[in-house]
Amino acid sequence: MAASSETPVRYIDEDTGADSPEVNGTESAPFKTLLHAYIEHQEDGSEFRIRKSQTGQVSEDGDPAARLEWKAPSAAAMKKIKSRYQAHVKKIARERELEAEKSQEEQKRKETLEEAKKLVIRESPSLPKALRIKTKDKDPKIIKLRSGTSEKEIDYSEGRGSRIRISGWIHRLRRQKDVIFVTLRDVHGHLQCVLTGDLAKTYDALTLTQETTITIYGEMWECPPKQHAPDDRELHADYFEIIGKAVGGEEAITSIVAPDAPPQVQLDQRHLLLRGDIQSSVIKVRAAVLRAFRKTFEETDLLEVTPPCMVQTQVEGGSTLFEFDYYGEKAYLTQSSQLYLETCLPSLGDVFCVQESFRAEKSLTRRHLSEYTHIEAELAFITFDDLLDHLELVISKVIEHTLSDPQTAKYVHELNPNFQVPERPFKRMRYADAISWLREHEIVNEEGQPHEFGDDIAEAAERKMTDIINRPIFLTHFPVEIKAFYMKKDKDDLRVTESVDCLMPGVGEIIGGSMRMEDYDELMAAYKREEIDPAPYYWYTDQRK
């Protein structure tokens, strides 16, 4: 179809065209879509020619040159495009309306803020002296909570509510007409604060942002439980001071660490993420667990020691060592402190440490951390059964001590509502029996084959077995080949070691342990078997002399 010489023609190639500002719709620079061409040129009366130069239909005899032919769009296609164009026009008009409304609102906000700068609030010297508190302070003899109704939002004349001051960070912020609700956060918890009247109309109040540091003064009130205020109380503010105003807009914390941000973004912004309820609760529970471990070890007569992090020996295999130059000598970041702990036994008795360990395993799974806090212990004069009994006692006592604190217990159940204290006694299962169990239940190994003796049971299979059995399991007596060189062999089955992993339902492995070789010749043979130079281990080998 030809166009008259007076009528402009616009070209669209749906395969190679582009809907960009620099494209003008000529044969050499076609648009990509008919809609875009129509939007840009329908007012100048242009006609349109369209093709698919790479994916269009070929001729009946199979000639691909037919794809290069420019054709006028069908009447149905043009009708559809005109309908979409009308929708586009309406959309543009609505966007312009919204932009105008936004501009008006912004102008109104600027005027309001300028007017707010004229309103200056100062702390009245006639008010009672404010008692400085933290959110943990709840003694009713010291902090009185006002209740009931009052004609005045703030009224100290009756002495029903204490006047206090509290400093912290704005955790949440909500505006409702002439009232501003602030949830203040300090290291101990949260307090709901209410700003009303002129206090809510100042420039500082109107420009409050989340994470701003602030000191708020006011009267403490009792809140009905149905209002869901933290600790069923709130502070009716009579004055506040900005300590440091946090940024807003695109730089606000809620923009940087959105709840649905991908894990890598959250990890990069961990310094901000820690201010959230979940992450801060995790850190608090972690601290409580560490306290519980130390308390449990103290109760069982273990002494805490602090082994070095920079070492010249391996513990868990050379492939996961972080190597560095130590003044011209080869050294590593420790994989484990257990061998050093063993050297303390003759002089200090049973010992433990809470120390950092490092593994050079570049992986993003939850089981692979380059650095982690490692809790390890060494006990003297025990049997393998004694070791299992000790581990079960430690796990149970640590959980008991952790949950004995009501606030920590609250955090635990908020983070994991389904958490249950592990059932005792823990099930004891030998590695060989686990292999048989996995075969019977048709749980295959990582190669998709039935498990065989000697397999290093993968996490997925281990967790599936534990979740089905649904009890804590001491998985014991692993083959020599898949365990560390220093682990003692079972005298009744020299193929396996007196070793153990504790598997917890819903979690997987949480503890590993073993008995140690006592015999010097056996230890030297283990060095040789694993192709380890015994020279750097002289201090460990000396324990067998």
C-alpha positions in Angstrom: 0.0 0.0 0.0 1.5 3.4 -1.0 1.0 6.7 0.8 0.5 10.0 -0.9 3.6 12.2 -1.1 1.9 14.8 1.2 1.1 12.3 4.0 4.0 11.6 6.4 4.7 7.9 7.0 6.0 6.4 10.2 7.6 3.0 10.3 7.4 0.3 13.1 9.7 -2.8 13.2 8.5 -4.9 16.2 11.8 -6.9 16.1 14.5 -4.3 15.7 12.8 -0.9 16.3 13.1 1.2 19.5 10.7 3.5 21.3 13.2 6.0 22.5 13.5 9.8 22.1 16.3 9.7 19.5 14.2 7.5 17.1 12.1 9.3 14.6 10.2 6.5 12.9 11.9 6.5 9.5 12.7 3.3 7.6 16.3 3.4 8.9 15.2 4.2 12.4 11.8 2.6 13.0 9.8 2.6 16.2 9.2 -0.7 18.0 5.5 -0.5 18.8 2.5 0.9 17.0 1.1 2.4 20.2 4.2 4.5 20.7 4.2 5.6 17.1 0.5 6.6 17.3 1.1 8.5 20.6 3.9 10.5 19.0 2.5 11.2 15.6 -1.3 10.8 15.4 -1.8 14.6 15.5 0.2 15.2 12.3 -2.0 12.8 10.3 0.8 10.2 9.8 0.2 6.9 8.2 1.9 3.8 9.6 3.7 0.9 8.1 4.7 -2.1 10.2 6.7 -5.3 10.0 8.6 -8.0 11.9 11.9 -8.2 10.1 13.2 -11.2 12.0 10.3 -13.2 13.3 7.5 -12.3 10.7 5.9 -14.7 8.3 7.8 -15.8 5.3 6.2 -16.1 1.8 4.4 -19.2 0.6 7.5 -20.4 -1.1 9.5 -19.9 2.1 11.3 -16.7 1.1 12.3 -14.8 4.2 12.6 -11.5 2.2 8.8 -11.2 2.8 9.5 -10.2 6.3 11.1 -7.0 5.1 8.0 -5.7 3.4 6.3 -2.8 5.1 2.5 -3.2 5.4 -0.3 -1.0 6.7 -1.8 -2.1 10.0 -5.1 -3.9 9.8 -8.3 -1.9 10.7 -8.7 -4.1 13.8 -5.2 -3.3 14.9 -5.8 0.4 14.5 -9.1 0.3 16.4 -7.3 -1.4 19.2 -4.5 1.1 19.2 -6.9 4.0 19.2 -8.7 2.6 22.2 -5.4 2.1 24.1 -4.4 5.7 23.1 -7.6 7.0 24.7 -6.7 5.1 27.9 -3.2 6.6 27.7 -4.6 10.1 27.3 -6.8 9.6 30.4 -3.8 8.2 32.3 -1.6 11.2 31.4 -4.4 13.6 32.4 -4.8 11.9 35.8 -1.0 11.9 36.4 -1.0 15.7 35.7 -3.9 16.2 38.1 -2.0 14.2 40.8 1.2 16.1 40.2 -0.7 19.4 40.5 -2.3 18.2 43.8 1.1 17.0 45.0 2.6 20.4 44.2 -0.2 22.2 46.0 0.2 19.9 49.0 3.9 20.5 49.0 3.4 24.3 48.8 0.9 24.1 51.7 3.3 22.0 53.7 6.1 24.5 53.2 3.7 27.3 54.3 2.7 25.2 57.4 6.4 24.6 58.3 7.3 28.2 57.9 4.4 29.1 60.2 5.4 26.4 62.6 8.9 27.9 63.0 7.2 30.9 64.7 5.9 28.6 67.4 8.5 28.1 70.1 7.9 25.8 73.1 10.0 26.1 76.2 9.9 23.9 79.3 7.8 25.6 81.9 9.7 26.3 85.2 6.4 25.8 87.0 6.2 22.1 86.2 7.4 19.5 88.7 11.0 18.3 88.3 11.1 15.4 85.8 12.3 12.0 87.1 14.7 10.4 84.6 13.7 6.9 83.8 14.4 4.0 81.3 11.7 1.8 79.9 12.7 -1.0 82.3 11.7 1.2 85.3 8.2 0.1 86.4 8.1 0.4 90.2 4.7 1.8 91.0 6.1 3.3 94.2 8.4 5.5 92.1 6.5 5.9 88.9 2.8 6.7 89.4 0.5 6.0 86.5 -2.5 8.4 86.1 -5.8 6.7 85.2 -9.4 7.7 84.6 -10.5 10.8 82.8 -9.4 14.4 83.0 -10.4 17.7 81.5 -6.7 18.5 80.9 -4.3 16.4 78.8 -1.5 17.3 81.3 -2.4 18.1 84.9 0.1 17.6 87.8 -2.0 19.4 90.4 -3.7 16.2 91.6 -0.4 14.3 91.7 -1.9 11.3 90.1 0.8 10.7 87.5 4.5 11.1 87.8 6.4 13.6 85.6 9.3 11.8 84.0 11.8 12.3 81.2 13.1 9.6 79.0 15.7 9.5 76.1 15.8 7.2 73.2 15.2 6.7 69.5 11.9 7.1 67.6 11.1 3.5 66.7 7.7 4.2 65.2 5.9 7.4 64.3 2.2 8.0 63.5 0.3 11.3 62.9 -3.4 11.6 63.4 -4.9 15.1 62.9 -3.4 17.2 65.7 -1.9 14.3 67.6 1.5 12.7 67.1 2.0 9.1 68.5 5.7 8.2 69.1 6.9 4.8 70.1 10.2 5.5 71.8 12.9 2.8 72.0 15.8 2.6 74.4 18.0 -0.4 75.1 15.4 -2.0 77.4 12.2 -1.7 75.5 9.5 0.7 74.2 7.3 3.4 75.5 4.4 5.0 73.7 4.4 8.8 73.9 1.6 11.2 72.9 2.2 14.8 71.6 -0.8 17.1 71.5 -1.8 20.7 71.3 0.9 23.3 70.4 3.6 20.7 71.1 2.4 18.8 68.0 2.4 21.9 65.9 6.0 23.0 66.3 8.5 22.8 63.4 10.5 20.0 65.2 7.3 18.0 65.8 6.1 18.3 62.2 9.5 17.2 60.9 10.1 14.3 63.2 11.6 11.3 61.5 12.0 7.7 62.5 15.3 7.0 64.4 15.6 10.6 65.6 17.2 10.7 69.0 15.0 12.6 71.5 14.3 13.3 75.1 10.6 13.5 76.0 9.1 15.0 79.2 5.6 14.4 80.5 3.1 12.7 82.7 2.8 8.9 82.9 -0.7 7.5 82.2 -2.2 4.0 82.5 -3.5 2.5 79.2 -6.2 -0.2 78.9 -4.8 -3.5 77.6 -6.9 -3.3 74.4 -4.9 -0.2 73.3 -1.8 -2.5 73.0 0.6 0.1 74.4 3.9 -1.4 75.6 3.5 -2.3 79.3 0.0 -0.8 79.2 1.2 2.7 79.8 2.0 5.9 77.8 3.6 9.2 78.3 1.6 12.4 77.7 4.3 14.8 76.7 4.5 18.4 77.9 8.0 19.1 76.4 10.6 17.5 74.2 14.2 18.1 73.0 15.7 16.9 69.8 19.1 15.4 70.4 19.8 14.4 66.8 17.4 14.4 63.9 17.6 11.4 61.5 17.3 11.9 57.8 14.1 11.4 56.0 12.9 10.8 52.4 14.9 8.4 50.3 17.6 8.3 52.9 15.3 7.3 55.7 15.9 3.9 57.4 12.6 2.5 56.1 13.8 3.3 52.5 17.2 1.7 53.0 16.2 -1.5 54.8 12.7 -2.2 53.6 11.2 -5.4 55.2 11.1 -7.1 51.8 14.7 -6.1 50.9 16.8 -9.1 49.6 19.2 -10.7 52.1 22.3 -9.2 50.6 20.9 -5.7 50.9 19.9 -6.4 54.5 23.4 -7.8 55.4 25.1 -4.8 53.8 22.9 -2.5 56.0 23.2 -4.7 59.1 24.1 -1.7 61.2 20.7 -0.3 60.5 18.9 -3.6 60.5 19.9 -4.2 64.1 17.6 -1.4 65.1 14.6 -3.6 64.1 12.6 -5.7 66.5 13.6 -9.0 65.1 17.3 -8.5 64.8 17.6 -6.8 68.2 15.6 -9.7 69.8 18.0 -12.2 68.2 21.0 -10.4 69.6 19.4 -10.3 73.1 18.5 -14.0 73.0 22.1 -14.7 71.9 23.5 -12.8 74.8 21.2 -14.7 77.2 22.3 -18.0 75.7 25.9 -17.1 76.2 25.2 -16.2 79.9 23.3 -19.5 80.2 26.3 -21.5 78.9 28.7 -19.8 81.3 26.3 -20.4 84.2 25.9 -24.0 83.3 29.6 -24.6 82.9 30.2 -22.9 86.3 27.6 -25.2 87.9 29.4 -28.2 86.4 32.8 -27.1 87.6 34.4 -26.0 84.3 36.8 -23.2 84.2 36.8 -20.6 81.3 40.0 -20.1 79.5 40.9 -17.9 76.4 42.9 -19.8 73.7 44.6 -17.9 70.8 42.9 -17.2 67.5 46.2 -17.1 65.6 47.7 -20.6 65.3 50.1 -22.7 63.2 48.1 -25.9 63.2 44.9 -27.3 61.6 42.0 -29.0 63.4 39.3 -29.6 60.9 41.2 -30.0 57.6 43.6 -27.9 55.6 41.1 -26.9 52.9 39.2 -24.5 55.2 42.1 -22.6 56.7 42.4 -18.9 56.6 46.2 -18.5 56.0 48.2 -15.3 56.7 51.8 -14.3 57.1 52.9 -14.0 60.7 56.2 -12.0 60.6 57.6 -14.3 57.9 56.0 -17.5 59.2 52.9 -19.3 57.9 50.0 -19.0 60.3 46.2 -19.5 60.3 43.1 -18.2 62.0 41.9 -21.0 64.3 39.3 -23.5 63.1 38.7 -24.7 66.7 40.3 -24.3 70.1 39.7 -27.8 71.3 43.3 -29.0 71.1 44.5 -26.1 73.1 41.9 -26.7 75.7 43.2 -30.2 76.1 46.6 -28.9 77.1 44.9 -27.1 80.1 43.4 -30.3 81.6 46.4 -31.4 83.7 46.7 -28.1 85.5 43.2 -26.5 85.4 40.9 -29.5 85.2 37.7 -29.4 83.1 37.7 -26.2 81.0 35.7 -24.4 78.3 36.0 -21.4 76.1 33.8 -19.0 74.2 36.0 -18.0 71.3 35.8 -17.0 67.6 36.6 -19.7 65.0 37.1 -19.3 61.3 36.4 -21.5 58.3 37.4 -20.6 54.8 34.4 -22.1 53.1 32.9 -19.6 50.6 29.2 -20.5 50.7 25.9 -18.9 51.3 24.2 -21.7 53.2 23.3 -21.3 56.8 25.7 -24.0 57.8 28.8 -22.2 56.4 30.1 -19.1 58.3 33.5 -17.6 57.8 33.5 -16.5 61.4 31.4 -17.6 64.3 31.4 -17.8 68.1 32.5 -21.3 69.1 31.6 -22.7 72.5 33.9 -25.6 73.3 34.8 -27.7 76.4 37.2 -30.5 77.4 36.7 -32.9 80.2 39.2 -35.3 81.8 38.6 -38.9 83.1 35.3 -39.6 81.4 33.9 -42.4 79.3 32.0 -42.0 76.0 28.7 -42.5 77.9 29.8 -39.8 80.4 30.4 -37.5 77.5 26.8 -38.1 76.1 25.3 -37.6 79.6 27.3 -34.3 80.0 26.2 -33.0 76.6 22.5 -33.7 77.3 22.8 -32.0 80.7 24.5 -28.9 79.2 21.9 -28.5 76.5 19.0 -28.9 78.9 20.4 -26.6 81.5 21.3 -23.9 79.0 17.7 -23.9 77.7 16.3 -23.9 81.3 18.5 -21.0 82.3 17.7 -19.0 79.1 13.9 -19.4 79.5 14.1 -18.6 83.2 14.2 -14.9 82.4 10.7 -13.8 81.4 11.8 -11.2 79.0 14.2 -13.6 77.1 11.4 -16.3 77.1 9.1 -13.6 75.5 11.7 -12.9 72.8 12.2 -16.7 72.1 8.5 -17.3 71.7 8.0 -14.2 69.5 10.9 -15.3 67.3 9.8 -19.0 67.3 6.2 -19.4 68.4 6.4 -23.2 68.0 9.5 -23.6 70.2 9.3 -26.5 72.6 11.8 -27.6 75.2 13.5 -30.8 73.9 12.2 -34.0 75.3 14.6 -36.0 77.5 16.2 -38.5 77.4 17.7 -37.8 74.0 17.6 -40.8 71.5 21.0 -42.5 70.9 21.6 -43.8 67.4 24.8 -45.3 66.0 25.9 -44.1 62.5 25.5 -47.6 61.1 21.9 -47.7 62.4 21.2 -44.3 60.8 22.5 -45.6 57.4 20.1 -48.5 57.7 17.2 -46.2 58.7 17.8 -43.9 55.8 17.8 -46.9 53.4 14.6 -48.3 54.9 12.9 -44.9 54.5 14.3 -44.5 50.9 16.1 -41.2 51.8 18.9 -41.0 49.2 22.4 -39.4 49.4 23.5 -36.3 47.5 24.2 -38.5 44.4 20.7 -39.8 44.4 21.8 -43.2 45.5 20.9 -45.3 48.6 23.2 -44.4 51.6 26.2 -46.7 52.2 28.4 -47.1 55.2 31.2 -44.5 54.8 28.9 -41.8 53.4 29.2 -38.4 55.0 25.4 -37.9 55.6 24.3 -34.6 54.1 22.4 -32.0 56.1 19.1 -32.5 54.1 19.0 -36.3 54.9 20.1 -35.7 58.5 17.4 -33.1 59.0 14.7 -35.2 57.4 15.5 -38.2 59.6 15.6 -36.0 62.7 12.3 -34.3 61.9 10.5 -37.7 61.2 11.8 -39.2 64.5 11.0 -35.8 66.1 13.3 -36.2 69.1 16.8 -34.9 69.8 19.3 -37.5 68.6 22.8 -38.3 69.6 24.2 -39.7 66.3 27.3 -41.6 67.3 30.2 -43.8 66.1 31.1 -42.2 62.8 33.6 -43.9 60.5 37.3 -43.0 61.0 37.6 -41.7 57.4 35.1 -38.9 57.8 36.2 -37.6 61.2 39.2 -35.6 62.6 42.6 -37.4 63.0 42.6 -37.1 66.9 39.3 -38.9 67.5 39.5 -42.1 69.4 38.6 -45.4 67.7 35.9 -47.7 69.3 37.8 -50.6 70.7 34.9 -52.9 69.7 34.7 -51.7 66.1 37.9 -50.1 64.8 36.2 -48.9 61.7 34.5 -46.1 63.7 35.3 -43.4 66.3 33.8 -42.6 69.6 32.3 -39.5 68.2 28.9 -37.8 68.4 26.7 -35.1 66.7 23.6 -33.9 68.4 20.7 -33.4 66.0 17.7 -31.3 67.0 14.3 -31.4 65.2 13.7 -28.4 63.1 17.4 -27.3 63.3 19.8 -30.1 62.5 23.2 -30.5 64.0 23.9 -28.3 67.0 26.8 -30.0 68.8 29.7 -32.2 67.9 32.1 -34.0 70.2 34.4 -37.0 70.6 36.8 -38.9 72.8 40.5 -38.3 72.2 43.3 -40.7 71.4 45.5 -41.4 74.5 48.2 -43.5 72.8 51.3 -41.8 71.4 51.9 -44.3 68.6 48.3 -44.2 67.5 48.4 -40.4 67.3 51.6 -40.5 65.3 50.0 -43.0 62.9 47.0 -40.7 62.6 49.2 -37.8 61.6 50.8 -40.0 58.9 47.4 -41.2 57.7 46.1 -37.7 57.2 49.5 -36.5 55.8 49.9 -34.0 58.6 53.4 -32.8 59.6 53.5 -33.6 63.4 56.2 -31.0 64.1 53.9 -28.0 64.6 51.8 -30.2 66.9 54.6 -30.8 69.4 52.7 -29.2 72.2 49.7 -31.4 71.5 51.7 -34.6 71.1 53.5 -33.9 74.4 50.2 -34.7 76.1 50.7 -38.3 75.1 54.2 -38.6 76.6 
